[in-house]
């Protein structure tokens, strides 16, 4: 069985433009995290990582 994907929350919860500046997830991803299946969580993690990289490069 595949390993469970834990929440990427780093306890720096501040929303800016609909994104958490700590973990990079959107408000919707945060809200639905517990009900997401593994593939959805993997996609959310990838998108969050891309958002964080984009926000730090600006």
C-alpha positions in Angstrom: 0.0 0.0 0.0 1.2 3.5 -0.9 2.5 5.7 1.9 0.0 8.4 3.1 0.9 12.0 2.0 0.9 14.2 5.1 -0.1 17.8 5.0 2.6 20.2 3.8 1.6 22.7 6.4 4.6 24.4 8.1 2.5 26.4 10.6 3.2 29.7 8.9 -0.4 30.2 7.8 -0.8 33.5 6.0 -3.0 33.9 3.0 -1.9 36.2 0.1 -3.9 36.3 -3.1 -5.7 33.0 -2.2 -2.4 31.1 -1.5 -0.8 30.2 1.8 2.6 31.8 1.9 3.9 29.0 4.2 3.0 25.8 2.2 1.8 27.2 -1.2 -1.6 25.6 -1.2 -4.7 27.4 -2.4 -7.6 28.0 0.0 -9.6 25.3 -1.7 -6.7 22.8 -1.4 -6.4 23.5 2.3 -10.1 23.2 2.8 -10.4 19.9 1.0 -7.0 18.3 2.0 -8.5 15.7 4.4 -10.9 14.4 1.9 -8.4 14.3 -1.0 -7.2 10.9 -2.4 -3.5 10.3 -2.9 -3.4 11.4 -6.6 -5.2 14.6 -5.7 -2.8 15.3 -2.9 0.2 14.6 -5.2 -1.2 17.1 -7.7 -1.8 19.7 -5.0 1.7 19.3 -3.6 3.2 19.8 -7.1 1.1 22.9 -7.7 1.9 24.3 -4.3 5.6 23.8 -4.9 5.3 25.6 -8.2 3.4 28.5 -6.6 6.1 28.9 -3.9 8.9 28.9 -6.4 7.1 31.5 -8.5 6.4 33.7 -5.5 10.0 33.7 -4.3 11.3 34.4 -7.8 9.3 37.7 -8.0 
